[in-house]
Amino acid sequence: MTEQELIAYFETATLPETLRIDRATTQFEVKEAVARNLETIRMDPQNENARYRLVQIIHALEHPYSGPEIPKL
């Protein structure tokens, strides 16, 4: 996705407070994380870390993780 597509997606997305990305990753304060990563993309369009996290969030919003959690010891 281009930075314009990412920005456009999150302008209309309804974001939860907490989002389970995968089995081992939970994104807390989703709105703040998205805003921070979008700002990073605007300042440095080549920043792959911010782009990767935003794509992970998009995927988690569209396909919520419903698998098992990491076992607690």
N, C-alpha and C positions, 0 to 999 in steps of 0.2 A: 504494500500500500504506500502511496505517496503521502507526504506530510499534509497536503490539502485534503486527501481522503480521510486521514486520521482525524484531523481537526473537524471536518464536516460530520463524521460519525459521532464524535463525542459532544457536538453541539446539541444533538437531539436525543442522545442516549439517557435513559433513566438509570442512575447509578446507585447501587446499594451502599450501605455503610461498610460492610465487610463482604469479601468475595473469595470463595475458594477457587484457586486457580488450578491446582492439581492435588495429588495425594499429599505432597509435602509442603505446599505453598498456599498460604492464606494472605490476601492483600487486605490490610486494615486501612481505614480512612481512604476509601477508593477515590472519592471526589478530589481530595488533596493530592493523591498520587497521580491521578490523571492530569490535573492542572499543572503539577510540577513537571511531568514528562512532556506535556504539550509545550510548555514554556522552553524546555530544553531543546525540543525539536525546532521551535521557531528560531532560537538563537543559533543552533548548530544542526542543520538538516542532515548532516552525515552521522549524527550520534546514533549508533546502532543499539545501544543499551536501552535508551528511552523508547525507540521504535519497537524493540522486541517486547518490552513490558506492556506497551499499549496494545500490541497485537495479542499478547497473552490475555489481557483483560477483555478484549473484544471476543476472543474465543470462549472465555469463561462465561461471558454474558450470554452468548448465543448457544453454548453447549455446557450447561452447569455440570460440575463434577458431582457424581453421585456414587462414587466407589468407596471402598473402605478407607478408614483413616489409618495413620501409622500407629501400630500397637504401642500402648504405653507400658513401660516396664515397671 
